[in-house]
Amino acid sequence: MSVDDARERFDDLVTWATGTLRGDEVLLASLRGENSDFVRFNHGAVRQAGSVQQQSLAIDLISGRNHAEGSVTLTGHPATDQVRVAVLLDDLRAQRAVLPEDPYLLFATDGSDSERSVLGELPAAADAVDAVSTGATGNDFVGIYAAGSTFEAFGSSMGQRNWFDATTFNLDWSLHLRGDKATKNAYAGTSWDEQAFRSKIDWSVRELVALGRPPKNLPPGGYRSYLAPAAMQEIMGMLSWGGFGLRAHETRQTPLLRMVTEGASFAPAVSIVEDIAGGVAPDFQRAGFQRPNAVQLITNGAFDSHLVSPRSAQEYGVATNGAEDYEYPLALAMSPGSLPAAGLLDALDTGLYIGNLWYLNFSDRTACRTTGMTRFGTFWVEGGEIVAPIEVLRFDDSAFNLLGDRLEGLTETAETILDSSTYEHRSMESLRLPGALVSEMTFTL
């Protein structure tokens, strides 16, 4: 089903469902769908290919302050989908009858309609396969290519309609040397650029050559380090886990607690924004509230604004800015700096080039201290040249150090990273991150 057809049928289905409501019932409906191609590669050849077309409809059925939520998978056939929604509405009425009132229920009652599309320029699936196969020639290339349209919609029985769709691609791959020796990379966005893809493949090959050298075993300690955007993604993911949400701050569970209680800050070069206008997430959420184009989270190292869900807004008496209930950024972007990407190894001089980090968790949440492992694509650099891969290390350090007084610079360009998750559906989360040069990163094992 085309995106336009999905939009029309969603509108018709919500209008029909509105006509079946009883008494003072209010209906909030959210659609999520995709038309995606998937290709799995192994040894540089296609091993599995297919496509997915799916849509799911979530409904919140409200009466006063009582409500119940549920969802159904849509078939695209109006009569069948009406039957499924009718059964769901009856189930929700039965659930609602035994549920207590929700003191934090808040939904849009005077919201406005909207329509936004992030149009991409993607190659045909066959052309993408040819480009990957050609780029992988001579290497053990293992990866997954996912591409196509994703879309979300909101509709209410009060007549509000919102629509968002995006056309994106995501190629996530590894080049394997032998055993557990491999280098990992990814290329994602809205418009395929053959030269950009070729550059990433060339870097992966360069890493693979270095990976074949005898590894260097480093003792625990502090090392000058460059964190590539993919490694920064892991650190920002941990920082986002309660770092910016109002509820986490109000309950003192945020990893940025020292910013709240002690006035701590990051380096002035660090500015972080929830950049909905620059991402591939919808500009509305499931209670019908619009998201602003941008929410400034960190400005020049200092905490600026929270992500506020409707429930937190109701609980703490502030305005919502359209965050989901979990108050996690969906389109996080960090401002780049002035470090030339082409000369980052020279800027590092001697130390660790860290391409990826893995298995992160908080070792001290209140101090924003995280622990995790190096793995693919971590190398020892001397005189601006990659010398050898290193044996796996465990780091344990605080973002207040890495993004604070130890931060020497951020790259002048920021890389677009799309979440590669496909659990239930293709993710619509994104990040735009520079690489970071730090004077010291602490490794404990």
N, C-alpha and C positions, 0 to 999 in steps of 0.2 A: 504494500500500500504506500502511495506517495505521501510525502509530508503534508501537502495541501489536502489530500483526502482525509488523512488522520485528523487534521484540524477541524475540517467540516463535520466529520462524524462525531468528534468529541463535543462540539457545540450542540449538535442535534441530540446527543445522548443526555447531556446535562439539562437541556430544555425539556426533554421528555421526562426525566427523573423529577424535575421540579414540579411537573404537573401531577405527580403521584404523592406529593408530600401531604401530611395530615396536620391539622391544627396550626401551631406556631413553629413547626419544624423548619430548620434551616439546613441546607445542604452545602457542604464544601467538597469540591471534587478536584483531584489532581491526577493528571495523566503523565505517564513517563513511557517513552518508547524509543525505538531505534530501528534503523535499516542498515545493517553492518555486514561487511565482508571480513572474513577471517582466513588467514593463510599461515600454516605452521611449516617452518623450515627446519631441516636437519641435514648436515653435511652440504649446506648450500643449495639443497634441492627441495622442492615442494613435497611434503609428506601428507598434508591434509589441507583441504580447502572447503569452505562452505560459507553460507550466509545466514543471518538471523534477522527476522522481522518480528518484533514483539511489541506489545503495548500492555501496560497494567494501569488500572484505575483505582485510586484510593479515595474513599469517601469518609467524611466525618459528618455524622447525622446528629444535629444539635436541637435540643428543646430546653429553653431557659439556660441553666448552667449545667445541665446534664448532657452528656454526649458519648457516643461510641464510634470507634473507627474500624474500618476493615478495607479489604481490597479484593479485586478480581482481575483475572487475565482476560483481556478482550480478544475477540476473534476477528473483528472487522466486519462481521455480518450484523446489521442493525437489530434484527428481530432476536437473534441469539443473545446479543449483548444486553438488550433490554430485559430479557428473562433473567440473565445472570445478575444484573443490577437490582431487579425487583426482589430476588431471593436475598441478596445481600442487605437491602434496606429492611426487610422483615427481620433478618437476624440481628441487625443493629438496633432495631426497636426493642427486641427481646433483651438484648444486653443492656441497653440504656435503662430499662425499667428497674434493674437491680443495682445500678451503679450510683455512687454518691455524687453530689454536686462537685464540680471542679472549680475551686476558688481562683485558679489562675487561667481560666479559659479566656482567650482574647482572639478575635478574628476581625478581619476588615469588613466594615459595614458600609463604607462610603468609598471603597477603592475605585480606581479608574482602570479602564481597559488599556492594554498595551500589546505591542507586537515587535519582536526583534529577531533578526536572523544574523548569524555569523556565517557568511558565505565563504566556502573554501574552494580551492582549485586543486582537485585531486586527480591523479592519473587513473585511467581505467585499471581495474584489478589486474588484468593481464599485463599491462605495461608496468605496474608496480612490481609484479613478480619478476618480470624481465630485468628491471633495474636492480633488484636485490640479488638475483641470480648472477648477474654480470659483476656486481660489486663484490660478491662473495667468492668469485672464482679463485681456486687454489687454496681456500681456507675452509676449516670446519665451522661453518656458520650455522648457529642454532638460534631460532627466534620466532616471534609471532608478529604478524602484520594485521592490524585491525583498522578499518576505515569505513566511513560512511556518515550518515546523519543520525544525530540524537536529538530528541525534542522533549519538552515539558510544557504542560498547560495547566491553567487554573480556571475553574469556573464555579460560580456560586448560584444559589437559587435567587439571589438578589440581582442577578443579571450581569455580574462582573465577569469579564473574560480576559485572560492573559495568555500569550503564546511566546515560546522561545524555541529556536532550533539552531543547531550548529553542525557544520560539516568539518570533520577532523580526521586525521590519521595518526597512528601510533605504531612505530616499529621498534620493538624491544629485542635486543639480540646479545649473544655472546660469541666470541671467537675462541674455540677450544684448542689448546696445545696438546695436552695429554693429562690423564688422570683428573685431578681437581684444578689444574692450571688453566685458567681462562681469563679473558678480559671482557668486560661488560660495557655496553653503550646503548644509546637510544636516540631516535630521531622522531620528533612529533611536531604537529602544528596544524594549520589550516590550509597551507599551500605547499605542495611538494616542490623542492628545489634540488635538482639533480646535483649541482655543484656542492651544496651544503651536505647532502647525503654522502657524496664521494669524499668530502673532507673528513667526515666522521669515520667512515670506513678506513681511510688512510691512517687516522690516529689509532684506531683499534689494531691495525696491522703493526704499527710502530710499537704499540704496547706489547703485542704478541711476540715480536722479536726480542724485546727486552725481557719478557717473561721466560724466555728460553735460557737466560744466563743463570749461573749459580746464585741462589738466593742469599741475601744478607740477613744475618740474625742480629737484631738490635736489642740491647738490654733495655729494661724499663727506664723511663726518664722523660724529660721534656725535649721535644724536637721542633725546630722550625718547620712549618708545614704549609702547604698549599692545599686548600679544600676545593675540589672541583664542584660545579653546580650540583651534580648528582649527590655528592657527599653533603653539601649544604641542604639539599632536599630532606635528608634524614634528620638533620639537626633542626630544621624549621618545622618538620612534622612533629617532633617532640615538643618544641616550643609552642606549637599551636594547640597542643593537648591541654587545654585549660588556660593557655597564656593570655588569650584576648577576650574570653567570654565574661560577661558581667557576673553571672552566677558564681563562677570559679573565684572571681575577685572578692565578691561579697562574702563568700564562705571561707575565704583565706585558703583555698586549695590550689591557687594558681602557682605555676613555677616562677612567675614574675613577682612573687610575694615581696622580695626586697625592694622592688620598685614602689610597691604600695606602702610598705612600712618603714623603709630606710632611705628612700629617695635615690636608690641605685639607678644607674643608667647604662646604656651601651655607648659605644663610641659615637661621636657626632656624625660620622659618615653613615650610620645605620638608620635608614628610614624604611618602614614596612607599611604596606597599604593592602587592604582588601579591594582589589581592582576588578570589580564586576564588569565594567565597561571594556576592559582589556582581556577578559577571560572567556571561557566557554560554558559558564554556569548561567542559569536563568536570572533575570533581574526582578524576580518575585519569588515568594515562597508559599508553603502549603496552607497558610492561614489567609492568604490573599494580600499580604502587605508587600509593597514595592521595596526593592533594594536600591539604595543610592548608587551612582556610578562608582563611587569610591568612599571607603571609610579609612581614615588615617589612623593606623594602629600605633606605630612608633614614629616619632618625628625627631630627627637629629639626635637619636639615641634615647630620647625620653618618651615615656608612655603617653599616648594621646587619647585614644578613644576605645571603647569596648564594642564588641559585637553583642547585640541585644536581641534576643528572641522575643516573640510576643509573650511567652509565659514569664520570662524574667521581667519584661516591661510591666506586666500586671503585678508581679510580686513586689517589685522594688519601686514602683511608681514613677517610671521614666518612659520615654518614648522608645519604641522599637525601631531598629534600622533593618529589619527583614532577615535577621539571622535565623537559621534553623534552630530547633530546640537544643541541639548539642553545641551550638555557638562555636563552630569550627570554621575557619576561613575556607572558602571555596575557590578563590582566585587570588591567592597571596602573591604579592610582588615586592621584591626588595630593590631599592634604587641602586643602580650600578655606581662604580667609582671611577678612578682614573688609571688603574693598572692596565697597561696594554695586554690584551689576551695573547697576542703573538709573542710577547717577551716575558711571559709569566715564569718560565723556567729560569731565565736569567735573573729575574727579580727574586726568585726563591734562592738561587745560587747553590746552597748546600742544605739539604733537609729532605723532607718527605713530600712526595706528590701523592695525594690521596684522592683516588678517583671515585671510590665508593665507601660507604660505611654500612654496617649490617647489625641486626639484632639489638637495636637500641632500646634502652629503658632508663628510667630515672634511678640514679643511685642516691640522690638527695633532692627530692622534688622542690622543697622549700628554698633550696639554694640554686635551683635551675641546673643541677649537676646531672649529667647524663653519662652512661657507660655504654660501650658497644665495641664492635670488632671491625678491623680492616679486613678486606678480602680481595676481590678482583681489582686489578689496576692500581695497586699501591707500590710505589717505587722509591728507591733511594737516589737522590740527585746530588751530583757534585759539579761545581763550576758551571751550572746551568745545563748539564747533560744527564740524562737518565743512565745510571750506572748498573743497577741491579734491582730485581724484585726483592721484597722483604718477606720474611716469615710473618704469619698473622700476629697482629698486636691487638691488645685490648686497651682502649682509651678510657679515661675517667676524668671529665673536665666540665666546667660550668660555662654556659653561654655568656655569663657576665665576664668571663675571661676571653673566650674566643671572639666574641663580638664587642668586647670592651677594650681594656688597655693593651691587650695583646694584638689587636687587629691593626695590621699595617696598611692594608689596602684591599679594595674590591675591584674586580675587573671592570673595564669600561663598557663591556657588553654583558647583557643578561640573557640566559638561555630559557626558552620556553619549554617547560616540562609538563606533559599531560599525564595524569594518573593512569597507569596501565591496567588498573583493576577492571575485571569483567565479571565479577561475582554478581549474579542475577542480571546485570546490565552493564554496559560500558559506562565508566565513570565520567562525570562532567566537571571534575575538579582539575585545577591547573595551578602551576606555579611559574613565576618568572624570576630567576635567581642569577646573580653573578657568582663567580668564584671568589674565594677569600684567602688572603695571605696573612698568616698569623706568626708572630715571633716565637711562640712556643705552644705546643699541645702536649698534654700530659698523658703518658702511657704507663700502665701499671703492670702489665704482663706481656 
